[in-house]
Amino acid sequence: MSGTKTTLVDDLLTKPASPLRDAIIRRAKRGHYHDLETTVATPKMELDYDLRQAGFNDLADKARAGDYDDEWIRK
């Protein structure tokens, strides 16, 4: 299983702790960046923005590449 609530959180936990990192983790666990659970229109764009603001350009690139998309989306 992969996705913003699991794989993304795991990747974020490898980064140095910071208020921005921890806020992104909380949002991810709540489903804020999840296509079916969020209330925002463009969760992937918001995730990209948030990750870049936190300095996690490598994770933002992974998000753009679809690495955090749930399996049902990739099929």
C-alpha positions as CSV (number, residue, x, y, z in Angstrom):
1,M,0.0,0.0,0.0
2,S,1.2,3.5,-0.8
3,G,-0.1,7.0,-0.8
4,T,0.1,10.3,0.9
5,K,-1.1,8.8,4.3
6,T,1.6,6.2,4.4
7,T,4.5,6.4,2.0
8,L,4.7,10.2,2.1
9,V,4.6,10.2,5.9
10,D,7.3,7.6,6.0
11,D,9.5,9.7,3.7
12,L,8.8,12.8,5.7
13,L,9.9,11.1,8.9
14,T,13.4,10.7,7.4
15,K,13.7,14.4,7.2
16,P,14.9,16.6,10.0
17,A,12.1,17.6,12.4
18,S,10.7,21.1,11.9
19,P,7.3,22.8,12.4
20,L,6.7,22.7,8.7
21,R,7.5,19.1,8.3
22,D,5.3,18.2,11.3
23,A,2.4,20.2,9.9
24,I,2.7,18.4,6.6
25,I,2.7,15.1,8.4
26,R,-0.4,16.0,10.4
27,R,-2.2,17.1,7.2
28,A,-1.1,13.9,5.3
29,K,-2.4,11.7,8.2
30,R,-5.7,13.5,8.1
31,G,-6.1,12.8,4.4
32,H,-5.6,16.5,3.4
33,Y,-3.5,15.5,0.4
34,H,-5.6,12.4,-0.5
35,D,-7.7,12.6,-3.6
36,L,-10.8,11.2,-2.1
37,E,-10.6,12.4,1.5
38,T,-9.6,16.1,1.0
39,T,-11.8,19.2,0.8
40,V,-9.3,21.0,-1.5
41,A,-9.7,21.0,-5.2
42,T,-6.1,20.3,-6.1
43,P,-4.5,18.3,-3.3
44,K,-1.4,17.3,-5.4
45,M,-0.6,20.9,-6.2
46,E,-1.0,21.9,-2.6
47,L,1.3,19.0,-1.6
48,D,3.9,20.1,-4.1
49,Y,3.7,23.7,-2.8
50,D,3.9,22.7,0.9
51,L,6.8,20.3,0.3
52,R,8.8,23.0,-1.6
53,Q,8.1,25.6,1.1
54,A,9.6,23.2,3.6
55,G,12.6,22.7,1.4
56,F,11.8,19.1,0.4
57,N,12.2,19.5,-3.3
58,D,13.1,15.8,-3.7
59,L,9.8,14.7,-2.1
60,A,7.9,17.3,-4.2
61,D,9.4,15.8,-7.3
62,K,8.3,12.4,-6.2
63,A,4.8,13.7,-5.6
64,R,4.7,15.2,-9.1
65,A,5.9,11.9,-10.5
66,G,3.0,10.1,-8.9
67,D,5.0,8.2,-6.3
68,Y,2.5,9.0,-3.6
69,D,-0.6,8.2,-5.6
70,D,-2.7,5.4,-4.3
71,E,-2.6,2.1,-6.2
72,W,-6.1,2.5,-7.6
73,I,-5.0,5.8,-9.3
74,R,-2.0,4.2,-11.0
75,K,-3.9,1.5,-12.7
